[in-house]
Amino acid sequence: MKTLSARILLLAGLTVSLAACGHSQGDRAVSGGLIGAGTGAVIGAVTGIGPAGGAVIGGAVGAIGGAATSPRDVNLGRPVWHQPN
């Protein structure tokens, strides 16, 4: 059970870290929701919640995480002087 919990926490952390992909707040919310839904479906299938329930929960968490991030939190390969304020 400890291994499963550790895997879930690791995947959740990765989901949140990837949730900020995009230039605008809306882009980050959409990409975060999609990444979270995919990850949540996998976690839900493994934990017994079910893929649909996991996708809903993961999508919501990813969308909130993506919308809550700032463009300054993500570099996306641009030089520092091109970062939005």
C-alpha positions as CSV (number, residue, x, y, z in Angstrom):
1,M,0.0,0.0,0.0
2,K,2.9,2.4,0.7
3,T,4.3,1.8,-2.8
4,L,0.9,2.7,-4.3
5,S,0.6,5.8,-2.2
6,A,4.1,6.9,-3.2
7,R,3.3,6.4,-6.9
8,I,0.1,8.3,-6.6
9,L,1.9,11.2,-4.9
10,L,4.6,11.2,-7.5
11,L,2.2,11.2,-10.4
12,A,0.2,14.0,-8.8
13,G,3.3,16.0,-8.4
14,L,4.2,15.5,-12.0
15,T,0.7,16.5,-13.1
16,V,0.9,19.7,-11.2
17,S,4.3,20.5,-12.5
18,L,3.2,20.0,-16.1
19,A,-0.1,21.8,-15.6
20,A,1.5,25.2,-16.4
21,C,2.2,24.5,-20.1
22,G,0.9,27.5,-22.2
23,H,1.3,31.2,-22.7
24,S,-2.0,32.5,-21.4
25,Q,-3.9,31.6,-18.2
26,G,-6.6,29.9,-20.4
27,D,-4.0,27.9,-22.2
28,R,-2.4,26.7,-19.0
29,A,-5.9,25.8,-17.6
30,V,-6.8,23.7,-20.7
31,S,-3.5,21.9,-21.0
32,G,-3.4,21.3,-17.2
33,G,-6.9,19.9,-17.4
34,L,-6.0,17.6,-20.2
35,I,-2.8,16.4,-18.6
36,G,-4.6,15.9,-15.3
37,A,-7.5,14.0,-16.9
38,G,-5.1,11.6,-18.6
39,T,-3.1,11.0,-15.5
40,G,-6.2,10.8,-13.3
41,A,-7.7,8.1,-15.6
42,V,-4.6,6.0,-15.2
43,I,-4.5,6.5,-11.4
44,G,-8.2,5.9,-11.1
45,A,-7.9,2.6,-13.0
46,V,-5.1,1.4,-10.7
47,T,-6.7,2.5,-7.4
48,G,-10.2,1.3,-8.0
49,I,-11.9,4.7,-8.4
50,G,-12.3,3.9,-12.0
51,P,-10.9,5.7,-15.1
52,A,-13.8,8.1,-15.4
53,G,-13.8,9.2,-11.8
54,G,-10.0,9.6,-11.9
55,A,-10.2,11.6,-15.1
56,V,-12.8,14.0,-13.6
57,I,-10.8,14.5,-10.4
58,G,-7.4,14.8,-12.3
59,G,-8.9,17.1,-14.9
60,A,-10.3,19.5,-12.2
61,V,-7.0,19.5,-10.2
62,G,-4.9,20.0,-13.4
63,A,-7.1,22.9,-14.7
64,I,-7.0,24.6,-11.3
65,G,-3.3,24.1,-11.1
66,G,-2.8,25.4,-14.6
67,A,-4.9,28.5,-14.1
68,A,-3.2,29.3,-10.8
69,T,0.3,29.4,-12.3
70,S,1.9,32.5,-13.7
71,P,3.8,32.8,-17.0
72,R,6.9,33.6,-14.9
73,D,6.7,30.1,-13.4
74,V,7.3,28.5,-16.8
75,N,10.1,29.2,-19.2
76,L,9.0,27.2,-22.3
77,G,12.5,27.7,-23.8
78,R,12.3,31.5,-24.2
79,P,15.1,33.7,-23.1
80,V,14.5,35.4,-19.8
81,W,14.2,38.9,-21.3
82,H,11.2,37.6,-23.4
83,Q,9.2,36.6,-20.4
84,P,5.9,38.4,-19.9
85,N,5.6,40.7,-16.8
